[in-house]
Amino acid sequence: MCCDGTMFQIVRMQSGDVPAELGKLGLKIRCRDGEYYMEQPCTGLREKRCTVYEKRPVRCRLFNCQQLGRLESGDTAEAEAMATIIETRELVEKVRGLIEQCGLREDGQALVERYERVASTPVNQALEPELVAVREDLEAVMRHLKVQLNREFRLPPGSP
């Protein structure tokens, strides 16, 4: 979920990264105000596997989600971590499905960007009453997903 645009919208380049080389690998490297970053979802991710693993950006090499950290420290068992991952992936798929029900097809943008596009589009309750209920479901599921990602996957602010 760190590579597919669920958790992050961008990956900032670090010392040691060579943006031109990463771009040659097919990664979407962009520059804003002199700072390079890679857009998510990562184009190097195919069938839940990294195709540029040996040459991936420094930040990707350094990032370990909370589930991996808990597994490595022995604070959780593999089956427990997998159950949390499966539960969270189900929430992600539910959000994606609700976004599509709202009329926005998959377009290669990060999940939060797609959600924000849908959420910022006004709905006329008189003309689209069924869409109002779908939007309410979407907001609730997205809220749950954000809590789950923060509690179970993202590192707390200030972490390395």
C-alpha positions as CSV (number, residue, x, y, z in Angstrom):
1,M,0.0,0.0,0.0
2,C,3.0,2.3,0.3
3,C,3.7,1.9,-3.4
4,D,0.2,1.7,-4.9
5,G,-0.9,5.2,-4.0
6,T,-2.9,4.2,-0.9
7,M,-0.6,5.6,1.7
8,F,1.4,8.2,-0.1
9,Q,0.9,10.6,-3.0
10,I,4.6,11.3,-3.6
11,V,8.1,10.0,-2.6
12,R,10.6,12.8,-2.1
13,M,14.0,12.1,-3.6
14,Q,16.9,11.9,-1.1
15,S,20.6,12.3,-1.2
16,G,22.0,9.5,-3.3
17,D,19.0,9.3,-5.6
18,V,19.7,10.2,-9.3
19,P,16.3,11.4,-10.6
20,A,17.4,11.0,-14.3
21,E,18.4,7.3,-13.7
22,L,15.1,6.6,-11.8
23,G,13.2,8.2,-14.7
24,K,15.0,5.9,-17.1
25,L,13.5,3.0,-15.1
26,G,10.1,4.3,-16.0
27,L,9.3,5.9,-12.6
28,K,7.3,9.1,-12.7
29,I,9.9,11.6,-11.5
30,R,8.8,15.3,-11.3
31,C,10.4,18.5,-10.1
32,R,8.8,21.3,-8.2
33,D,10.7,24.3,-6.9
34,G,14.0,22.5,-7.5
35,E,12.9,19.4,-5.5
36,Y,12.5,16.1,-7.1
37,Y,9.9,13.6,-6.2
38,M,8.3,10.4,-7.6
39,E,4.5,10.3,-8.1
40,Q,2.5,7.5,-6.7
41,P,1.2,5.0,-7.6
42,C,4.7,3.8,-8.5
43,T,5.0,2.6,-12.1
44,G,7.6,0.1,-10.8
45,L,4.9,-1.8,-8.9
46,R,3.4,-4.7,-10.9
47,E,1.3,-7.5,-9.5
48,K,2.2,-6.3,-5.9
49,R,5.9,-6.7,-6.7
50,C,8.6,-4.0,-7.2
51,T,10.2,-4.4,-10.6
52,V,13.0,-1.8,-9.7
53,Y,13.7,-3.2,-6.3
54,E,17.5,-3.2,-6.6
55,K,17.5,0.4,-8.0
56,R,14.5,1.9,-6.0
57,P,14.8,5.3,-4.4
58,V,16.5,5.8,-1.1
59,R,13.3,6.6,0.8
60,C,11.7,3.4,-0.5
61,R,14.8,1.5,0.8
62,L,14.5,3.0,4.2
63,F,10.7,2.8,4.8
64,N,9.3,0.1,6.9
65,C,5.7,0.3,7.8
66,Q,4.5,-0.3,11.4
67,Q,3.4,-3.8,10.5
68,L,6.9,-4.8,9.3
69,G,8.4,-3.2,12.4
70,R,6.1,-5.0,14.7
71,L,6.8,-8.3,12.9
72,E,10.6,-7.8,13.1
73,S,10.5,-6.9,16.8
74,G,8.3,-9.8,17.6
75,D,5.4,-7.6,18.8
76,T,3.1,-9.3,16.3
77,A,2.9,-12.7,14.6
78,E,2.9,-13.0,10.8
79,A,-0.7,-14.3,10.8
80,E,-1.8,-11.2,12.8
81,A,0.1,-8.8,10.5
82,M,-1.5,-10.5,7.4
83,A,-5.0,-10.2,8.9
84,T,-4.4,-6.5,9.4
85,I,-3.1,-6.1,5.9
86,I,-6.1,-8.1,4.4
87,E,-8.6,-6.0,6.5
88,T,-7.0,-2.8,5.3
89,R,-6.8,-3.9,1.7
90,E,-10.5,-4.6,1.9
91,L,-11.1,-1.1,3.0
92,V,-9.0,0.2,0.1
93,E,-11.1,-1.8,-2.4
94,K,-14.3,-0.6,-0.8
95,V,-13.1,3.1,-1.2
96,R,-12.1,2.4,-4.8
97,G,-15.5,0.9,-5.5
98,L,-17.4,3.8,-3.9
99,I,-15.3,6.3,-5.9
100,E,-16.2,4.5,-9.1
101,Q,-19.9,4.5,-8.0
102,C,-19.5,8.3,-7.8
103,G,-18.5,8.3,-11.4
104,L,-14.7,8.6,-11.2
105,R,-12.9,5.7,-12.9
106,E,-9.4,4.6,-12.0
107,D,-7.0,7.2,-13.6
108,G,-3.6,6.4,-12.1
109,Q,-3.8,9.0,-9.4
110,A,-3.1,8.3,-5.7
111,L,-6.2,7.2,-3.8
112,V,-6.4,10.4,-1.7
113,E,-6.3,12.6,-4.8
114,R,-9.1,10.6,-6.3
115,Y,-11.1,10.8,-3.1
116,E,-10.6,14.5,-2.8
117,R,-11.7,15.1,-6.4
118,V,-15.0,13.2,-5.7
119,A,-15.5,14.9,-2.3
120,S,-15.0,18.4,-3.7
121,T,-17.6,17.9,-6.4
122,P,-21.0,19.1,-5.3
123,V,-24.0,16.7,-5.4
124,N,-27.5,17.9,-6.1
125,Q,-29.7,16.0,-3.6
126,A,-32.8,16.6,-5.7
127,L,-31.3,15.3,-8.9
128,E,-29.0,12.6,-7.5
129,P,-30.5,11.3,-4.2
130,E,-28.8,7.9,-4.6
131,L,-25.4,9.6,-5.0
132,V,-25.9,11.3,-1.7
133,A,-26.0,8.0,0.1
134,V,-23.0,6.7,-1.8
135,R,-21.0,9.8,-0.9
136,E,-21.9,9.4,2.8
137,D,-20.7,5.8,2.6
138,L,-17.5,6.9,0.9
139,E,-16.8,9.5,3.5
140,A,-17.3,7.0,6.4
141,V,-15.2,4.3,4.8
142,M,-12.4,6.7,3.9
143,R,-12.4,8.1,7.4
144,H,-12.0,4.5,8.7
145,L,-9.3,3.8,6.2
146,K,-7.3,6.9,7.2
147,V,-7.5,5.9,10.9
148,Q,-6.4,2.3,10.0
149,L,-3.4,3.5,7.9
150,N,-2.3,5.9,10.6
151,R,-2.7,3.4,13.4
152,E,-1.3,0.3,11.7
153,F,1.0,1.3,8.9
154,R,2.3,4.9,8.8
155,L,5.1,5.8,11.1
156,P,4.3,8.4,13.7
157,P,5.4,12.0,12.9
158,G,9.1,12.6,13.6
159,S,10.0,8.9,13.1
160,P,13.1,8.2,10.9
